[in-house]
Amino acid sequence: MSSAQSLHQPRSTTLSCVNSDDVTRDPECQLARLEDWAAMTTKTWAKEVQLELQAERDYLEHEVKRRLQALVINNDREGHDGNYIVRCLVLERGLLQSENLRLQQRLSVFDHFMIQSNKAVQDISPPQREDSVSPSVREASQSALWATHVAPHGPGWRVYFPNDKPSFYFSPFTREEYDSKFDQCDEILAAKLPVSSIMGRLFG
């Protein structure tokens, strides 16, 4: 499921939850266990739903082909005109469109479940402590092996390497640029996620 799958992989935690007493007392251990459980449950449920929907799609497509073939055979045997076949096909198409709509609704329920699961985990996450805040890119670069020269009035800085490699000017993304790239990624994933292929190509 490409990028979408990585969102629901159980995280590997470095918390030292040695025994059940530690888990009971330590909120971070409790949160880690809850997140792992939510990720595993969501992943398992997603696989089951996708397999079920794919099987149902395959069955419906097979039924269309089978019934169309039966209509052609009956027409040859009984001498039905072309209008009769058209009426039957229109009826079959209406029934299958209803099934397709039902599958799309079930997919919407699944997407809603995924969103709510992630939101629930985020809501119960404890606020980040001051001593655990990651340094900014600028702060991290100042303590790195290479040397940096901060521009006095610019948003970025020039980075110099000790082995005489060419230097370069680093300018971090603005919030607007970041949001724009994130929205583009969202649009691409929404259009190309494998979950959208569950509906098949029967209706174009």
C-alpha positions as CSV (number, residue, x, y, z in Angstrom):
1,M,0.0,0.0,0.0
2,S,3.0,2.1,-0.5
3,S,3.1,5.2,1.7
4,A,-0.2,4.6,3.3
5,Q,1.0,1.3,4.8
6,S,3.9,2.9,6.6
7,L,1.5,5.1,8.5
8,H,0.0,2.1,10.2
9,Q,3.2,0.1,11.0
10,P,3.6,-0.6,14.7
11,R,6.4,1.7,15.9
12,S,9.5,0.2,17.5
13,T,9.8,1.8,21.0
14,T,12.9,2.3,23.0
15,L,11.0,2.5,26.2
16,S,12.3,0.1,28.9
17,C,9.1,-1.6,30.1
18,V,10.7,-4.4,32.0
19,N,7.6,-5.9,33.7
20,S,3.9,-5.4,34.2
21,D,4.4,-3.1,37.2
22,D,6.5,-0.7,35.0
23,V,3.7,-0.7,32.4
24,T,1.1,0.1,35.1
25,R,3.1,3.0,36.6
26,D,4.7,4.5,33.5
27,P,2.3,6.5,31.2
28,E,4.8,6.4,28.4
29,C,4.8,2.6,28.5
30,Q,1.0,2.5,28.5
31,L,0.9,4.9,25.5
32,A,3.5,2.8,23.6
33,R,1.5,-0.4,24.2
34,L,-1.7,1.3,23.1
35,E,-0.1,2.7,20.0
36,D,1.3,-0.7,19.1
37,W,-2.1,-2.4,19.7
38,A,-3.9,0.2,17.6
39,A,-1.4,-0.1,14.7
40,M,-1.6,-3.9,14.7
41,T,-5.4,-4.0,14.9
42,T,-5.8,-1.4,12.1
43,K,-3.3,-3.3,9.9
44,T,-5.0,-6.6,10.4
45,W,-8.5,-5.2,9.9
46,A,-7.4,-3.4,6.8
47,K,-6.0,-6.5,5.2
48,E,-9.2,-8.5,6.0
49,V,-11.4,-5.8,4.6
50,Q,-9.4,-5.5,1.4
51,L,-9.3,-9.2,0.8
52,E,-13.1,-9.4,1.3
53,L,-13.8,-6.5,-1.0
54,Q,-11.4,-7.9,-3.7
55,A,-13.1,-11.3,-3.5
56,E,-16.6,-9.6,-3.8
57,R,-15.4,-7.5,-6.8
58,D,-14.0,-10.6,-8.6
59,Y,-17.3,-12.4,-8.0
60,L,-19.4,-9.5,-9.4
61,E,-17.2,-9.2,-12.5
62,H,-17.4,-13.0,-13.0
63,E,-21.2,-12.8,-12.7
64,V,-21.4,-10.1,-15.3
65,K,-19.5,-12.1,-17.8
66,R,-21.4,-15.3,-17.0
67,R,-24.8,-13.7,-17.3
68,L,-23.9,-11.9,-20.5
69,Q,-22.8,-15.1,-22.0
70,A,-26.0,-16.8,-20.9
71,L,-28.0,-14.0,-22.5
72,V,-26.2,-14.5,-25.8
73,I,-26.8,-18.2,-25.7
74,N,-30.5,-17.8,-24.8
75,N,-30.9,-15.3,-27.7
76,D,-29.4,-17.8,-30.1
77,R,-31.7,-20.6,-28.8
78,E,-35.0,-18.7,-28.4
79,G,-34.6,-16.1,-31.1
80,H,-34.9,-13.0,-28.9
81,D,-34.3,-9.7,-30.6
82,G,-31.5,-7.3,-29.8
83,N,-33.8,-5.1,-27.7
84,Y,-34.4,-7.9,-25.2
85,I,-30.7,-8.3,-24.7
86,V,-30.3,-4.5,-24.3
87,R,-33.0,-4.4,-21.6
88,C,-31.4,-7.3,-19.8
89,L,-28.0,-5.6,-19.9
90,V,-29.4,-2.3,-18.6
91,L,-31.0,-4.2,-15.7
92,E,-27.7,-6.0,-14.9
93,R,-25.8,-2.8,-15.1
94,G,-28.2,-1.1,-12.7
95,L,-27.8,-3.9,-10.2
96,L,-24.0,-3.9,-10.5
97,Q,-23.8,-0.2,-10.1
98,S,-25.7,-0.5,-6.8
99,E,-23.2,-3.1,-5.7
100,N,-20.4,-0.8,-6.7
101,L,-21.9,2.0,-4.7
102,R,-22.2,-0.2,-1.7
103,L,-18.5,-1.2,-2.0
104,Q,-17.5,2.5,-2.2
105,Q,-19.5,3.3,0.9
106,R,-17.7,0.5,2.8
107,L,-14.4,1.9,1.7
108,S,-15.5,5.3,3.0
109,V,-16.3,3.7,6.4
110,F,-12.9,2.1,6.4
111,D,-11.1,5.4,5.6
112,H,-13.1,7.1,8.4
113,F,-12.0,4.3,10.8
114,M,-8.4,4.8,9.9
115,I,-8.6,8.6,10.4
116,Q,-10.4,8.3,13.8
117,S,-7.9,5.6,15.0
118,N,-4.9,7.9,14.2
119,K,-6.6,10.9,15.8
120,A,-7.4,8.9,19.0
121,V,-3.8,7.9,19.3
122,Q,-2.6,11.5,18.8
123,D,-5.2,12.8,21.3
124,I,-4.0,10.6,24.1
125,S,-0.3,11.3,23.5
126,P,1.3,13.2,26.4
127,P,2.7,16.7,25.8
128,Q,6.3,16.6,24.8
129,R,8.8,17.5,27.5
130,E,11.1,20.4,27.1
131,D,14.2,18.2,27.5
132,S,13.0,15.9,24.7
133,V,12.4,18.6,22.1
134,S,14.5,17.9,19.0
135,P,16.8,20.7,17.9
136,S,16.0,22.7,14.8
137,V,17.9,22.2,11.6
138,R,19.8,25.3,12.2
139,E,20.8,24.3,15.8
140,A,21.8,20.8,14.6
141,S,23.9,22.1,11.8
142,Q,25.8,24.4,14.2
143,S,26.9,21.3,16.3
144,A,27.8,19.2,13.2
145,L,31.2,18.3,11.9
146,W,31.0,20.8,9.0
147,A,31.2,24.5,9.5
148,T,28.3,26.9,8.9
149,H,28.1,30.6,8.2
150,V,24.8,32.1,9.0
151,A,23.6,34.9,6.8
152,P,22.8,38.0,8.9
153,H,19.5,38.8,7.2
154,G,18.5,35.7,5.3
155,P,16.5,32.6,6.4
156,G,19.3,30.2,5.5
157,W,23.1,29.7,5.9
158,R,26.1,28.6,3.9
159,V,27.6,25.2,4.8
160,Y,31.4,24.6,4.4
161,F,33.0,21.1,4.5
162,P,36.5,20.4,6.0
163,N,37.7,18.3,3.0
164,D,37.6,21.2,0.5
165,K,34.4,20.0,-1.1
166,P,32.3,22.8,-2.7
167,S,30.1,24.7,-0.2
168,F,26.4,25.3,-0.6
169,Y,23.8,27.6,0.7
170,F,21.0,25.9,2.6
171,S,17.6,27.6,2.9
172,P,14.8,25.7,4.8
173,F,11.3,25.5,3.5
174,T,8.9,28.2,4.6
175,R,5.6,27.0,6.1
176,E,3.8,27.9,2.9
177,E,6.2,25.8,0.8
178,Y,5.9,22.9,3.2
179,D,2.1,23.0,3.2
180,S,2.1,23.2,-0.6
181,K,4.3,20.1,-1.0
182,F,2.3,18.2,1.6
183,D,-1.0,19.0,-0.2
184,Q,0.5,17.8,-3.5
185,C,1.6,14.6,-1.9
186,D,-1.9,14.1,-0.4
187,E,-3.4,14.6,-3.9
188,I,-1.1,12.0,-5.5
189,L,-1.7,9.5,-2.8
190,A,-5.5,9.9,-3.0
191,A,-5.3,9.3,-6.7
192,K,-2.9,6.4,-6.7
193,L,-3.4,4.4,-3.4
194,P,-3.9,0.7,-4.0
195,V,-7.1,0.8,-1.9
196,S,-8.8,2.7,-4.8
197,S,-8.1,-0.2,-7.1
198,I,-10.4,-2.5,-5.1
199,M,-13.4,-1.3,-7.1
200,G,-11.8,-2.8,-10.2
201,R,-12.2,-1.6,-13.8
202,L,-15.6,-3.0,-14.5
203,F,-17.2,0.5,-14.6
204,G,-14.4,2.3,-16.3
